[in-house]
Amino acid sequence: MASALVDLMQAMIYLTLATGLAAPLAGRRWRASLSLAFLGALAFLGASTISVYLSFGGVVMLYGGLVAQDPFSSLIMLGAAVSSILLLIAVGPDAAGWSSSPAAFSLVPLVLFGTFFLAGATDALVVIATWLMVSVASYVFIALPDDAGSRAASVRYVMVGMVATLFVIAWAALMSALQGASAFSIMPLEPTGASSAPGPLGFNGLALAAVVAALAALGFKLGLFPFHWWLPNVYGRADGRVVSFVAGVAKLGFIAIIARIVIVEASGPLSLPIAITAALIAAFTMIYGNIAALSSRNFQMILSYSSMAQVGYIMTAIAAAAYFAGAGPSYHSLLIMSYYAVAIQAIAYSFAKVPLFALAGESGRGLSDLRGMITSSPAAAVASSVLLLSLLGLPPFLGFWGKLYMFMAAAGFALWLAVLALVNSGISAFYYAIVIRNMLAKGEGPTVGRRYTASLVLGAVAVIAVGVIAPLILGYLTAVFLPR
């Protein structure tokens, strides 16, 4: 049974790749290209669902151990699959008007294919190969609308992406030199003794350099402070419809692999230095992102700075996980909670950001462009409000559980970090409230297209539905993966 499911999962992954390669062959017949992109996204959704089912019983080893899907990477894949479908629903036909529309429909399944290997990689060479694949696709996607803002944003994104890639290559080289191999452990969500890969790094100069390289790659790729300078110019100035893909889909694979790398390297004597460094990065990122968003009156720019703050929350959970990874078996339950918080917060972020950035690209970037939406497009206004409240972290939405587990994990590591995250979450309430107030104000607002409305509504349904089962998933993971 399990073997048949693994074969089916791999077949669906190959189908995702095939649709990505076939989409450009349709040329200007955009409906055929869009259909192939949808088929690829649905195939990836099926593969992700199978991966979640299998990995909840134990880590799934693939391709001779080069890829290992645990519950964390499987959930990230599932989030990317759903978010890509939300993107295609909203943006799909609009992309037909871009001069490079076949590329748009091709890149979505290709990025999903790369995410499968990037999220589950256990070898540095696989990380580099898929990192480059997903990165290049993101650079191209940003420039597709052909407007001046998107082209300029693409140039900046390429520049910072090259730096991030150089740091990943430096990490791989240092790790291989230290361990004599390019493989690394798949801990923490694996059965005891399941990993045959080299263990964590020792405490020396080269090991510290490898950790710094990994954190720098994460910082440049995700816009963490002090590597954040590019993010407002890319997320805030490019067409919101392409930003929705880069910020909400492509980013998930990078979060998955860097989180695992950092936590694996922290499972030895480097645990405390890594945890403290990650905590400081998280703190400055949250503060900067929230203060900058609070001072903006541009909807897309608020979403951009909010993305930075959300990644700061995710980094808080990574910092806690890094500490618990080296704290011994008695902290394993907190390790699972913090690791799970990374996945849940990342998925909640993705479900909300994809349709909201797409809305900014369709309706306008200014807050005034949203005023009165409740009158002209009530379903879109209500769904957008739900997504914003999920980002804020209110129950019963998915974002609540991500922040709750993040706060609880952070409190077990450093109470000041948990308090700071809670205060920053409170600050974010002000600018989310400003956006919601404009949407719910009386007046003649923008008419949101049916496709964008459908994407917003489905995203809102997703954060509610997954929010209901999120605590049950954590309970199951704790029962399966805690040492007995």
N, C-alpha and C positions, 0 to 999 in steps of 0.2 A: 504494500500500500504506500509506504513512505517513498520507496524507490520510484514508483509510478508517478507520485506527486512531484518529486524532484525533476523527473524527466519532463513532465508537463510544464513545470515552472520554467525550465530552461528553454523549452520550445516557445513559450510565450515571450521570453526575453529575446530570442532570435527573431521572432515575429516583429517585435518592437523595432529592432535594428533594420529588418527588411523594409518596413513601412517608411522609416526615415530615409533609406537609400532610394526607395521607389518614388517618393513624393515629387522630387524635381523632374522626374521623367514625364509627368503629366503636363509640364510646361505651363501655359496660361490657363489651362482648364482647372481653375482654382477649386471647383467643387470636388473634383477627383482627388486633388492634393489634400484638401481639407479632410475628406473622408479617410484617406490613408493616415493622416495625423491622428484622427479620432480612433481609428483602429489600433494604431500603435499605443496610444494612451490607454485604451481599454485593455489591450493585451498586457501592458505593464501593470495595470490595476489587478488583473487576474494573477499575474506572477507575484505581486506584492502580497496579495491575500493568502496565497499558498505559502509564501515565505513566513508570514506571520503565524499561520497555523502550525507549520513544521517547527519553527524556531522556538515556539513557546514550550515545546517538549524537549528542547536541547539545541545546541548550535548546529547549523547545517553546513557541512564542509563541502566545497565545490571546487572543481578544477585542480585536483591534487593538493588542496589546502591553500591555494592562492586567494580564494574568496571564502569567507565564512559569514553567514548571515545569522546574527543573534536577534533577540527581540528588539533591541535598540535600532539596529540598522534596518530591520524589516518594517518597523513602524515609520521610520523616516521615508523609506521607499513608498509606503502606502500614502503618506502625506503628499509626497511629490506627485504620485499618480492622480489623486483626487484634485490637487491644485492645478495640474496641467489640463484636466478636463474642464475645470472652471474657466481657465484661460481660453481654451478653444471655443467654448460656448459663447463667451463675451466677444472675443477679438476676431475669431476666425474669418468671417466674411469681410470684415474691414481690412484685414491683411491682404485681401485680394487686390486692393488698390495700390499696394506698394509695388515698386518696380521689381523688387526681389521677393515677391510673394512665395514662389516655390521654395525658397530657402527657409522662409518662416515656417512653413508646414513641415519641412524636413527636419529642422533643428529641434523641434519639440520632442519627437520620439528619440532622436539621437542623444539628447541630453538625458532623457530618462534611462536609456540604455547605459550611458556612462555612469549615471547615479547608482545603478545596481552594483557595478564593480567598485566604484569609489567608496560607497558606504560600507561595503563588506570586505575591502582589501585587507590582506594580511601580509603583503609583500610590498616593499618600497617601490619596486619597479612598476607594479600594478597601480600604485597610488599615483606615480608620476605620469604614466600613460593616460589614465582616465582623468586626472586633474587637467592635463593639457586639452583633452578632448572636450570636456565640459566648459573649460575656460574659453577656448577659441569659439565655441558655439555661442557663448554669452556675448563675446565681443561683437560678433557678426550681428546677433539679434538686436542689440541696442541701436545699431545704425540703420536698420531696415526701413523705417518710415521715410528716410531721405530728407527730413527737415534739418535745418541748420543746428538746432539744439541737440538732436539725436546724434548727428555726426560728430559734433564737438564732444558730447558725452562719451561717445565710443572711443575717441582718441584718448581721453583721460582714463577710461576704463582699461584700455589696452596697456597703457603705461603702468598703472598700478598693478594690473594683473601680471605683467612680466616680472615685477619686483616680487610679488607673492610667489610666483613659480620658482624664481631663483632661490628663495628661502626654503621652499619645499625640497628642491634638489640638494641644497646644503644640508638640510636635516637628513635626507636619505644617505648622503655620502658619509656624514658623521656617524650615523647609526650603524652603517655597514662596517665602517672602520673599527668601531668599538666592539661590535658583536661578531664580526667575521661572517655576517650573513645579512641578506636584505629582508628577511622575514622578521615579523614581530608578533608578540602575543595577541590573542583576541580577547583577553580579559577586559572587563570584569564579568560580563554575563555569559559564563561558560561553566559547564560542570567541572568540579574539582579535578585537576590533573588532565584535562582534555587537551590542553595546548602543548604541542611539541616544539613550538617556535621558541627562539631565545627570549629570555626574561627581561626585566626592566634594566635600565641603564644604571651603572654604578655612579658613585659620587666623585667626579673629577672634572677637569677643565673642558674636555671634549664633550662630556655628557651635558654639562651646563650649556655649552654652545649649541648642542642639538636641540635642547629644550627651547632656548631663545629663538632658534630658527623656526621651530614649529609654531611658537606663539606669534612671531612676527608674520609668518605666512597667514595665520588665522586673522591677525589684526588687519593686514592689508586687504585680505579677501572679503572680510565681513564689515569693515569700517569701524573697528574698535579704536578707541582713543589710545595712543596718539597717532594712529595710522589712518585717521578718519577724514583727512582733508579733502579727499576726492568724492566722498559720498554725496554731499549736497549738490555738487555740480553734475553728477551722473543721475542719481535718483530724482533730483528736483528739476532738472532741465530737459531731460530726454522725454520723449512721448511716453505718457503714463502706461500705455498699452504694452510697450516693450519692457518697461521697468517692472511691470507686474510679473513677467516671466523671469527676469533676472533676479529680482528681489525675493520672489515667492516660490519659485520652483528650483532654479539652478543652484541657489544658495544652500539648499538642504543637504546635498551630498557633501559639500565642503564642511558644514557643521558636523556631520556625522563622522567623517574620517579624522578631522583635527581633534574633535572631542575624544575619540578613542585613542589617538596618538598621545595626547596630553595625559590622559588618565593612565594609560599603560606605562608611560615613562615615570609617572608619579607613584607607581606601585612599589618602588624601592626607596632608597635613601634620599631621593630628590623630592619626596612627597611634600614636605613643608615649604621649601623654597618655591616650588611650582604653584602650590595652593595660594601662598601669599601674593606672588606676582599676578596670578590670574585674578585674585580678589581685588587688587589695586586697579588693574585694567578694567574690571567690571564696574568698580565704583566710579571711576572717572568717565567711563563711557555712558553710564546711566545719567550722571549729573549733566554732562554736556548735552546729550541727546534731548533730555527733557527740558532743560532751560532754553535750548535753541528752539525747540518746537513750541514752547510756551510764548516765545517772543515773535513767532511768525503768524502772518495772516494769509498765507498761501496754502491751500489745501494739500497740494502735492508736496510742498516743502515740509508741511507738518507730518505727512506720512513718511517722508524721507528721514527726518530727525527721529520720529517715533520708531522707525526701523532700527536706528542706531541704539536707542534706549532698549528696545526689545532684545537685541543681541547682547546688550549689557546684562539683562536678566539671565539670558542663557549662559553667559560667561560666569555669572554668580553660581549657577548650579554646577558648572564645570569645575570651578574653584573648590566647591565643597566635595565633589566627587574625587578630585585630585588628592585632597587631604584624607578622605576616608579610604582611598585605595592603598595608602601606606600605613594606615592606622591599625591594621590587624583584623582578624576574623570577627571580633566582637562588634565591629562597625560595618559589617557587610550589609546589614539591612539598610543603613543610611546610605551606603554606596549605591545600592540598587535604587533607592528613592531619588537620589540626586541625579543618577544616570537617566532614570525614567523621566525626571523633570526636564532634562535637556530635550528629550524627544517630544514630550507633550507640549512644551512651550514653543518649540520649533514648528510643530504641526499647527498649533493654534495661530501662530504668527502667519504661517503660509496660507491657511484657509481664509484669513482676513485680508491680508495684503494683496493677494492676487485680484480679487474683484474690486477692492477699493482703489488700487492704482489704476486699474482698467477704467473705473468710473471717472477718475481724474482726467484720464486721456480722452474720454468721450464727452464729458460735460463741462470741463474747464478746470483750471488749476486754482482759481481764486475762491475764497470762502463765499464771496458774493455770488459766484456762479451756482452755488448750491442752495441759496436762500429760497425758501418756499417749495422745496422739492416734495414736501408732504402733500401739497395741493396738486401738483402736476403728475407726480409719480409716487404715490403713497407706498406701494410695495417696496420700491427701491429705497425710499427714505427709512422705512421701518427696518428692512434687512441691513442697511448700512449702519444704523444705530446699534443693532444687535452685534455686528462685527466689531464696532468700536468699543462697545461695552465688554466684549470678550478680550480685546487687547488690554483694556483697563484691568481686567481680572475679576469681574463681578460674577457671582454664581447665578444660574447653574451652567454658565458657558464654559467651554473647554479652557479658555485662558485662565479661569479661576483655579483650576486644578494644577495647571503648570506653575502658576505663581505660588500656590499654597505649598506644593511639594518643594519648590525652590526655596521658599522662606524657611520651611521646616529643616531642610538639609543645611542651609546656610547657618541657621541658629545652632545646629550641632557642631559646626566648624568655628564660626566667629560671629558672636551675637551682633557686633557692630555692623557687619555686612548685611545681616538680615534686617536690622533696623533701617539701614540706609536704603536697601531695596524697597522696603515698605514705604518709606518717606517719598522716594522717587515715584513709586506707583501712585501715591496720593497726588503728587505734583502733576502727573499725567492726566489726572481727572479733569483738571482745569481746561486743557486744550481739547481733550475729547469732548467735553461738555460744550465748548464753543462751537465745534463742528456740528454736533448733534442739534444744538440750538438753532443754527442757521438752517439745517435741513428741515426742522420741524416748525420753523417760523411761517407765519401766514404770508401769502403773496403768490405771484405767478413765478413759479420756479422752472427749472429746466425739465424738459421731457426726456427721461432716460429710456433708451431703446429697450425693446423687449429682451434682446439677448443679454444685455448688461444687467437688466433687472433679474433675469433668470439666474445669472451667475451669482449675483448678490444674494438672492433668496436661497439658492442651493448652498452657498457658503454659510449662511446663517443657520440653515438646517443642520449642516455638518458640525458646526461648533456646539450646537445644542445636543445632537444625537451622540457624538463622541464624548461630550461632557458628561453624559449620563453614565457611560460605561467606563470612563477613565479610572475611577477608584477601584473598580472590579479588576481591571487589568493589573494594577499595581499589586493588589492582594494576591493574584495568581502568580505573578513573577516572584514575589517574595516567598511564596510557598514552594515554587519549583527550584529556584536558584540559591536559596539560602543553604549554607552547609548544614548537614545533619550530624 
